[in-house]
């Protein structure tokens, strides 16, 4: 029996630990799988802390909008109090001094609504709506910036992968040359110096491979840090086939791209909303010189332990009240009232009081505060107008620069491609002559290095063109895909 209990506990423990492990695995990205560009972007947009901070700012703006809408509604406040009084005080029910302990309860409801205040409340709602839209566009702008940064780092990895492959190919080529040269030296066809030279080139190529691997590792680290992943281990990206078309694909002009960007890019839309917000702020400030009309009302009641009801009288005796014309004293009866404290419900109903009021105020002079507020609002409006123009101009320059860079990169690519083709033929010819000892290792190394440099320039031009065209596509509202 004990064995079965232990077995059950042990099985339950394994299930518990397993569930925790599964949850922890689900909470982190799949490190062993390869990531597409879209998966990288989606993960970053979901988990980036700066985006989450800006989304919190958006929620604050949303709350401000709700508060400003509430200002257009009547308020409602309730009040209840219970108090004790000792010592001499005026009894409000007899209007006489009283030395007894007094307990009172008071209850009231009051409400007021601003009927007119120069449309300040209405304009405050409009301003909050513009601010909310601006904050939404700011979040989207940050998402766009992160998406472009991820695309850039993604392409950097792809380029470094190709550079590493080129370095490995060169190392394999030079290693084969070392073997051939060693055979020729061993049979006496070449001096040993040729072998030493080619071995030095092999060591140089090994260093190039190490440098290329380091650059690839750094580019992976950069991307994983941008994604806020805990480690680089196991992280790999999908390597799509990227090629340059036979002709240019820059079918849109910079002005056409800019026109589309004006209506689609959150940077510009956010600046436009900020300008509208500041324009509304001027209207709010001008409302400060307008009369203010407020409607208010209240209802209340109360209870006191000194509010008595007379239930009867007792004859307590007689006392002189005057004399007759003959001098005879006249006596009158004296009475004592029989009272009890009025019930709470009776007092609550009897003591109800109501009030309604209209209040109209005119702000004739307030130490130039309203005038100063209006001037500041106008200055902020002008500042936001300049900010919008700066954003539009910056976007135009960015698009023009990206377009020019893409055209230059495409021209450089085709020019470098011709150069690579020529240098490849020259290197193949030099290699053939080197294999039979007709060219020394210095000429061979020069030809090889020229080819390596040209291939590196070709890769840089290729990926520079791809990135710039993707940026232009992105500004036109197209998705970032490779």
Order of alpha helices (4+ residues) and beta strands (2+ residues): alpha-beta-alpha-alpha-beta-beta-beta-beta-alpha-alpha-beta-alpha-alpha-beta-beta-beta-alpha-beta-alpha-alpha
